[in-house]
Structures are given as C-alpha cells and as structure tokens.
Amino acid sequence: MRRLISFPCEGATLIGTLDEADSDTGLMIVSGGNEPRMGAHRGQAMLAARIAARGFPVFRFDRRGVGDSEGINGGWASSGPDIAAAVDAFADAANLTRVIGFGNCDAAAALAMFGAQAGFAKVLLSNPWLSDEPDALPPAAAIRRHYAKKLVNPAEWLRLARGAVDLGKLRQGLTKIAAPPSPLDATAAPLIRAIHGWAEDAAIIVAQGDATGVAFRAAARGCGFAIETLATDSHSYADALDTLERVILAHLAEAASDGAKPLPVNARMS
C-alpha cells in the first residue's frame, strides 16, 4: 500500500510518500538536486514499489521548496533539518527500529554530512557529488575516460579525419585534462571526511560511466573506500534499475539481520 504523509519541518509542511511493508528496517530515499520525490523518469517511485514488495518499507519526501512541500528551497546544503524530520516521520509511520538512507548525487553528499545526526543506521551513497565544475565541461577524470574509449574506436578516428569533430571542444577538453591535478576543493574535502566518519556504516555505489561517479572515484583514490560499481552510464540507473534494486536489497537484508544500530530515542518517540 502507498500513502501520503505530511510532517513539519521548521514551520513548513513537507510531503512524503510511504510504500508500506512489514520489516522494522526501512529505506528512506533522499532526492538529489531540485528533483521531486518521484525521481528522474519516476525511477525512485518504481524503486520504492519494488523494494516494498520485497518486504522493506520505503519513504520518499520533498524537501522544503521542492515538489509538494512548503518553504524556501535552500539547496542540499541546508537540507539537514528536512532529512531529520523525514526520518522521524518515517520511523513513526512505519514503526521502525532502524532506517537506511539512499541518495544519489548531492543527496549522497547530504546523507554523508547530515545523516548521522538524523539517526540513520547506514547510508548508501550513490555517485557522490563533489562540487561544481569551474567551467561547463565534465570533471577531468570523466573527460579522460571519454577520450580513452574514443581512442580505441576506429570510427572516431574517421570522424576526426572527415572534420566531424568539434576541434574547439576537443582543445578545451585536452587543456583541462593536461592541467595538474588540484587538491580537493572546499566542498569535496568535507565530504570525504564525512564519509570516513561513517566507517563501515556507509556504502558507496557508482555508475561506471557516469561523470559524477567517475569524478568521485578519482577523488577518492587512496582513501580506502569500498566502491560498488554498476555497469551503466546512466546517472540515475535508468537502464540498471534491476541491478540497483539488488544492491540496495542486499544492504537492507544485512542491516535487518545483523542488528544494525537502532534509531535514537527521539526518532522512535516522535
């Protein structure tokens, strides 16, 4: 059964959707960007229905100023109170012992940084977003991967010989990847530290060909993170929803069976 839930957050009324199931371990999906809770191409709504059908309740919500929720949209960096309020509402509505968080892109960054205070037992961080690029180009690591694939494709050499390649973009890309690597910026460094703080209670999932995922893998090299890489180029796993579902279900089953840390008292009593 799927039902709507309204709950307060700092004077605003937020709206969420609960897909009900019997387990006392639930999954909360946090939307990235300014995306409403259904997700790209309704992907998050479909994922929620599938996981609930396998026995785990799922909650999705719109943060302040997004979708059906009231308030001012302050972006992911101000979403800590929204996430905490959603955990409380979810735990109360579904009578949960523990909540696992899943977020893609900047929602992964929000979970890493604010999820511990909200009371998550574990967070699943998908294609964690590091920072804005200083130009319109993808991250340097993603550009390198893009050109590496083209160099082994004879058809791309033919396109270059025929003048079908935008030489201006090619020059910009080569200039960017030729620049010396820079240290993590002010956004990325706190994110890496936050993920380290979760230790084994954070799992990282990336789409193999997604620019954001490629950039994160490059930035996290040497950090010791275990990263699950899914064979897709889709940032939202549009063509790999079955695989993403299996990965999430495995983490939910593990959390439910090993007695992962319970919600704090204030979340259970809200």
GINORPE-V879074 format. One record per residue. RES is the residue in one small letter. NEAR is the number of other ideal C-beta (glycine too) atoms within 10 Angstrom. Layout:
# GINORPE-V879074
res=RES near=NEAR
res=RES near=NEAR
This chain:
# GINORPE-V879074
res=m near=7
res=r near=12
res=r near=10
res=l near=9
res=i near=17
res=s near=13
res=f near=20
res=p near=12
res=c near=22
res=e near=11
res=g near=8
res=a near=17
res=t near=13
res=l near=27
res=i near=18
res=g near=24
res=t near=20
res=l near=23
res=d near=24
res=e near=14
res=a near=18
res=d near=10
res=s near=20
res=d near=15
res=t near=26
res=g near=32
res=l near=27
res=m near=30
res=i near=29
res=v near=28
res=s near=26
res=g near=24
res=g near=14
res=n near=14
res=e near=19
res=p near=18
res=r near=24
res=m near=17
res=g near=21
res=a near=16
res=h near=12
res=r near=11
res=g near=19
res=q near=24
res=a near=19
res=m near=14
res=l near=22
res=a near=27
res=a near=13
res=r near=17
res=i near=23
res=a near=22
res=a near=11
res=r near=15
res=g near=14
res=f near=25
res=p near=24
res=v near=30
res=f near=27
res=r near=26
res=f near=30
res=d near=24
res=r near=29
res=r near=21
res=g near=17
res=v near=21
res=g near=18
res=d near=15
res=s near=22
res=e near=15
res=g near=17
res=i near=8
res=n near=15
res=g near=13
res=g near=13
res=w near=26
res=a near=12
res=s near=16
res=s near=26
res=g near=15
res=p near=18
res=d near=28
res=i near=27
res=a near=20
res=a near=22
res=a near=28
res=v near=26
res=d near=23
res=a near=23
res=f near=26
res=a near=26
res=d near=15
res=a near=17
res=a near=24
res=n near=11
res=l near=24
res=t near=19
res=r near=22
res=v near=29
res=i near=27
res=g near=28
res=f near=30
res=g near=27
res=n near=32
res=c near=23
res=d near=26
res=a near=26
res=a near=31
res=a near=26
res=a near=30
res=l near=31
res=a near=25
res=m near=20
res=f near=23
res=g near=29
res=a near=15
res=q near=13
res=a near=25
res=g near=22
res=f near=27
res=a near=21
res=k near=23
res=v near=28
res=l near=24
res=l near=30
res=s near=30
res=n near=27
res=p near=32
res=w near=25
res=l near=21
res=s near=17
res=d near=8
res=e near=14
res=p near=9
res=d near=8
res=a near=7
res=l near=16
res=p near=19
res=p near=20
res=a near=19
res=a near=19
res=a near=22
res=i near=20
res=r near=16
res=r near=19
res=h near=16
res=y near=14
res=a near=9
res=k near=11
res=k near=15
res=l near=9
res=v near=8
res=n near=10
res=p near=7
res=a near=8
res=e near=15
res=w near=13
res=l near=10
res=r near=13
res=l near=13
res=a near=9
res=r near=8
res=g near=8
res=a near=9
res=v near=14
res=d near=10
res=l near=9
res=g near=8
res=k near=11
res=l near=13
res=r near=10
res=q near=15
res=g near=19
res=l near=11
res=t near=11
res=k near=17
res=i near=17
res=a near=8
res=a near=8
res=p near=4
res=p near=10
res=s near=8
res=p near=7
res=l near=16
res=d near=13
res=a near=7
res=t near=14
res=a near=19
res=a near=14
res=p near=14
res=l near=24
res=i near=18
res=r near=13
res=a near=21
res=i near=23
res=h near=13
res=g near=12
res=w near=18
res=a near=7
res=e near=7
res=d near=16
res=a near=24
res=a near=22
res=i near=24
res=i near=23
res=v near=24
res=a near=26
res=q near=15
res=g near=18
res=d near=23
res=a near=20
res=t near=23
res=g near=28
res=v near=24
res=a near=25
res=f near=30
res=r near=20
res=a near=16
res=a near=22
res=a near=20
res=r near=10
res=g near=6
res=c near=12
res=g near=7
res=f near=17
res=a near=8
res=i near=15
res=e near=15
res=t near=13
res=l near=20
res=a near=10
res=t near=20
res=d near=14
res=s near=18
res=h near=19
res=s near=22
res=y near=24
res=a near=14
res=d near=12
res=a near=18
res=l near=17
res=d near=10
res=t near=16
res=l near=24
res=e near=16
res=r near=12
res=v near=19
res=i near=24
res=l near=16
res=a near=12
res=h near=20
res=l near=25
res=a near=15
res=e near=14
res=a near=23
res=a near=19
res=s near=9
res=d near=7
res=g near=11
res=a near=19
res=k near=13
res=p near=17
res=l near=23
res=p near=14
res=v near=9
res=n near=11
res=a near=21
res=r near=15
res=m near=10
res=s near=15
